[in-house]
Amino acid sequence: MKKIAILAVLALFTIFSTNAQSAEKVTELIDAKKAQWSKACYISAVYAGMDDSLTEEDAANYLLDRKIIKKIPSLEKEIRFDELTLLAANTFNVKGSLWFSMLKNKRYAFKLFKARRLIPVTSDPQSKVSGSDVLNLFTKCIELDEAEKGAGL
């Protein structure tokens, strides 16, 4: 588990600039037992192209403006696995199952990520995720996205 967390951190550091704020945000996320919407939005927005010197509130607005998310509960609310998978699916523009392609909801995003083994098969959609879970999922999505771009998909 430690190897996965370390690999996740290294992958995210390659995405972020060497800005101290980015490193601080990643460190906060790693230390979090329960990840909050604000942290997940920040990671998602930076990957989607937002300047990493902006705040978590700016990140949420950035995602709303680009229609990556429709609405955000309180930024301090803990994010669940099904919500995180939908955020990641929209951030990385994941193509998937027929049901997910038609409905684009968290239930089918969760099922798709579980089927692709991007999240543990024993995951519960209603369970809260840790900061490491967020980093692991985004790292896997980054790897998948780069592989698809490399293959010309």
C-alpha angles and dihedrals in degrees: 000000000000091000091054092049092049092048090049092052093048092049092050092047089057089054096047122064117246088266111143092225091059092050090049092051092050091048091050090050094050091051094049116106089194118027119224128218090248093061094044091049091050093052091045095047094048090052090048090056108272118145106260093222092072125096130259090254089054088050092055091049090047090055092046092050092052092045092239086132130021098210139348127221116221108318089230092057116108114251121234127219094253091050092047093051091051090049091050093045091053094042093053095034090235116198114211149131124004092250094050092047091053102039106025093201133143095253094060093038088056093048091048094051091046092050090050089048092236086133127032113279089230092060119127115219091220096050121107116245129228125230089256090055090055092049093045093051094047091046091053091047091050091051091048092047092050092047091051092047090048091051091048094243 
